[in-house]
Amino acid sequence: MNHVVVVGAGLAGVRTVEVLRGRGFTGRITLIGEERHRPYDRPPLSKAVLKGEADTSFVDTDLDALEVGFWPGVAAKSLRAGVVETTEGEVPYDGLVIATGAEPIRLPGDGPQHLLRTLDDAHELRAVLVPGAHVAVIGAGWIGAEVATAARRAGCSVTVIESAATPLATAVGTEIGARTERWYDGIDLRLDTMVESVDEGGVRLVGGEFVPAHVVVTGIGVRPAVEWLADADIDLHNGVVTDEHLRTSLPGVVAVGDCAAWWSRRWATRLRVEHWDTALNAPEVAAATLLGEEAVYDPVPYFWSEQFGHMMQYTGHHPAGERLVYRGEPDDKWSAVWLGPGDVVAAVLAVDRPRDYVQGRRLIASGARLDAERLVDPQVPLRDCVV
């Protein structure tokens, strides 16, 4: 293998480049990125950058020292065996890494709507979060809550519009989401509310009501960025389908990051995880597989969110759980633990309880069974609840 092409210059793409070199690959590497920026981390965009605590989140890597041909501002258009067609022409490859990530979903309407996916998005949004501005945030998921946090902190009047019965319903369910409603004090939170369109001057709701706003932010989720692969001979289903080695159906091609739908041995299901931890660690397996080594990707997923003065840390795969156990009261520091068959811990959501997250992730990785009666006592460490 003489030439590896990496399509996607986010964290997953640049980490794959680093791992390839670290594992001794001496051939050509071409890194293709649709944005004109050098590679950067995305989590700080809705946190430090949006709050004005930082201006950039560039990844600390030297592509010149790694002898990588970096093509910024270039998009992939199509793929056939051995060749990537880009906006700058054809690029032949011996090995290919698909790391094109995900794209935010837009709502219909002719009015301006801000998204939060790129560094430019973050700067544009930060510039309009000024005291007295009326901001309408559509979606009360992770991103919506973080944007609402930053807007309220900036002195804006904030309305959050959510189609589900509670915040975070899609992410962790309505029961847990209901525990976070109290955090929206001072915000006009509209639950069970559907948006018809984003219009000039605000948001039109289903039913006809118009919510005026100077700024509209749409945070209703993302889709894997795989449109450029529509005509390729590669399996697609909620992203690029891979096995547990991150190998795709096309020989010599691996996929990694937000666009990869990989098979988890741990939960015997296919997962596509849109979190920083995946982009950071999956490249170890993707690069090893591309180089012909034996490696399996089967992590315990992890994610965190800072919202309304609370640190939320989630780990595991809660759909594998059968029942939910709480540690602590909603008006204090608390955690939620999902238990699966045999009371094996499936997932943990820790709110201002980092120790529960750290211990919980280890227990999930080990397949530990927990004593539910001891578990409900927040004074008992999770590790001491093992049966």
N, C-alpha and C positions, 0 to 999 in steps of 0.2 A: 504494500500500500504506500503510494508515493504522495498522494494529495488528499487531504481531508478538508471538506468544506463544512463550515458551521453556519447555518442560516438562523439568525437571531442573535443579536448582540446584547441581550440582557444578562442578568447574573448567571442563568443556566448556561448560556452560550460561552461566556468568557471563562466560567469555571471549568467547562469541558476542555477548552483550549489549555488552561493551566494544567489540568490533570494529564492530558495527552503528552505535554512536554515533560511533566514530572515522571511519567511512566516510560520515558525514553524515546518517544516518537520523534524522529529527526526529519521527517518529510515536510512538504509544504503544508501550511495551514492558511486557509482563507476564511475570515470572519466577516459575514455580511450582515449589516444592521440597517434597518429602515430609517431609524432616526439619525440625525446628524451629530448627536452627542456621542461622546465616548461612553462605554458601558457604565451603568449606575444601578444602585439598589432602589427598589420601588417602595418598600415599607415606609421609609422616612418621608415620602411625598405627602402622605395624609397625616403625618405626625410632625416632625421637626421642621420640614420645609414649609408646610402649610401654616404652621404657627409662627413662622419667621425666625425660628431658632437656628436655621441653616439655609444656605442657598443652593447647595448641591448635595448629592449623595454618590459621587463617583466611586467606582470600585478601584481599590488601590492595586492596580496591576500595570505592568509595563509591556505593552504589546510589541513594541520594537525590540525589547530585550528578548522576548519570547519568539522573535522572528515570525510574527504573524502578519499576514497581509490583511489589513483592516479596510473594509469598504463601507464607510458610513453613508447614509442617505441613499442606499440601494435596496430595492425591494425584490423579493422572489416572486415570480409570476407563474411558473409551472415547473413540473418535475417529470422527467422520464429517466429510465435506468441510465445512470452514469452522467447525467447532465442536469444542472439547474439553470432554468431560463430566468434571467433577472432583467431589471430595467436598464441595465448596462450591458446586456448581451448574455451569451451562454457561458456557463462555468462548468467544465468537466470535473468529475471527482472520482476517486477510488473508494472513499468512505464519506458518508454524509451524516451530519448531526442536525436534526430538526429541532429547533429551540425557538420557535416563533411566538410562543406565549399565548396570550389571550387578548381579546378586544372588548371594550365596554359596550354595553347595549344602549342604543339611543331610543328615545321615545319619539313618536310622530309629532309633527307640528313644525311651524315655520319660525317659531321664536328661538332665540339663542339659548342653548343649554350647555353648561359646563360639565365636562367629564373629568375624572381624576385617574389617569393611567400613566401619563408621561411627565417628565420634568417640566416641559413647557406648560402642560395642563396645570400643574401645581403653582407655577409662577403667575399664570393668568388668573387663577382663582384667588390666590392670595392678594392680588392687587385690588380686587373688588370687594373683599371682606373688610369693609370700613365701618366705623361707628355710624349707626342709624340706618344702614342698608337693610332692606327686607330680603331675607334669603329663604328660598323654598328648596328644601332638600327632598328629593323623591327617592324613597327607599330608606328603611331603618335597619339595614344590615350593618356589617362591620364598617364599610366605607361611609355610609350615610351617617352613622353615629359619630364617626371621627370628624367628618366635615361639620356636622352640627356642633360638636364640641369646639372646634376651631372658630366657627362663626360666632357662637355665643361669647367666646373669650374675646373676640375682636370687637364686641359691642354691637353686633347685628341683632335685628329682630328676626327670629328663626321660626319657620313652619316646617315640620317634617311630615311627609305624606307617605303612608305605608299601606299596602293593599292587604296585608295579613292582620290578624287580631292583636299581635304584639310586635314589638321590636325583635329582631334576631330570630323570628319564627322559622325562616328557611334554614338558618345556620344551625340552631340548637333546639328548636321547638318552641311552641307557645308557652308551655309551663315555665320554662326558664326565662323566656323573653318577658313574661309578665313581671318577673322580679326586677327587671331593669327599667320598667316604666317610670318609677319614681325618680330616676335620674334625669328625666326630661323636664324637671321643674323649671319654669320660665320659658319653656318652648311650647308652641302650639302644635301638639302631636295629634295628627289625624290618622286613626287606625281604621282598618276595614274600609279604606278609601282608595278608589281607582282613579288613575289619571287618564283622561282622554287625549290630551295633546298639550304640548308646550307652545304657547302663543306669545306674541309680542306683549311684554308687560306682565307676564305671569303664567299661571297654569290653569288649564280648563279641566275640571273634574268630570267624571262620568255622572250624569245627572244634570250637568249644566253650570254648577257653581264655578265662579272664577276666583282664583286666589292670586291677588296681585303680588308681584315680587320684582325687585330690582335685579336679583340674581337667581337663576334656577340651576341647581346641581342635580344631575341624574346619576344615581348610584344604585341601580337595580340588578347588577351582576355583569358577568362577562361571558363571552363565548370563545372557545379555542380558535386561534387564528390559523385556520387550515384551508381557507377558501382557495388558496393558490395550489392546493393539492387535489382539487376536485376531479381533475381528469387524469390523475396519476394512478398507476397500478399499485395502490397501497391501501390497506384497510383503514377506514375512518369510521368511528362511532364515538360521538362525544369527545373528539380529539383524535390523535393518531394512536391507533391500537398497537400496544406492545406486549411482549411477554414479560416475565419477571426479570429478564436480563436487559430490558428496555430495547429489545430488538424488534423492529417492525417487520411487516410481511414482505418488504422489498429488501433483497440481499444487500449487505453493506451499508444499511441505513439504520440508525438508532434515533429515538426521540426522547426528549428530556424537558422537564419543567412544566409550565401550565398547560401546554398543548398535548402532553403525553397521558394516555389512558392506559395505565400499566396494571398487570395482574399481581394481586397481593396474595402470597401464599398464606400469610397470617390470618386473613379474613376470608379467603377463598372467594374473592370478588374482584371486579375491576374498579380501580380508583383513579380519579383525576383530581389532584390536590393543587389548589392555586395559591400556595403559600411559599414564603421565602425559604423556609427550611428545605423544601423539596428542591428548589432551584440551587441551593447551596450544596446539597449532599448527593443528589441523584447523579450528577456528572461523574462521580467516581465510578459508578457502575456503567454508565453509558460509554465512557472512554475505555474502560477495561474490556467491555464487550466488543467494541469496535476493533480493538487490538487483538482479538481472539482469545482473551482470557476468560476464565469462568468467574462470574460475579452475579450476585442476586440483589435486587433492590426490594426490600421489604421492611421499610421503617415503621416506627410509630409516629404518625404525623403530628406536627406541632404548629401552633399558631398563637399570636398574641394581638391584643388590641388595647389601646389606651383611649378611654372615653369617659367624659364627665368626671375626671379625677379618680377613675378606677383602672386598675391593671387587670385585664382578663387574659388568662392563659389556658389554652385548650390543647389537649393531647389525646390521641386515640382515634377511634371510629365508632361514634355513638350509635349508628344504626345496628351494630352488633349487640347492643344492650337490650335487655328485656325489662329492666326496672331501674328507676331513678331514686337515688338516695342523696339527701342534702346534709351538709355539714355546716351549721351556723345559720343565723337568721338573715333575712333579706336586708335589714337595716344595718348590718354589720359586715365584717369579712366573712365570706362563705364560699363553699365549693359544692359542685354537683358531681356525683359519681354514677356512671352507668354500669350496671352489672349484667353480665351475660349468663348463659347457661352454666349452672354449677357455681354461680356467684363469682365467676372469673371477671376481673375488671376489664371493661371495654374502652372506657373513655373517662376523662376528668376535665371539668371546667373549673378553674380556680379563680376567684375574684378577690384580689388583694391577699391571696394566700399562696405565695410562691412555693412554699415548702410542699404543699399538697401537689402542685404541678410537678415538681422535681421528683418526688417520691412516686407519684402516680405514673409518670412515664416509665420509670424503671419497673414498676409492678406490671404494667401492661406488657412491656417487652418480655418479662419473665413468665407471663401467663399465670400470675398469682390469683388465688381465690381469697376473697375477703369475708370477714365476719360482719354481716350487715348490722348487727346489734351494736358492735363496737364502733362501726363506721360512722354512725350518726352523731357520735360525741366528737365535736371539733377539737377538744383538748387531747384526744388520742391521736398520735401521729399515724398517718396512713400505713406506714411500714409495720406498725404494731397491730394492724387489723388483719394481717395475713393469717389464714387458717393453717 
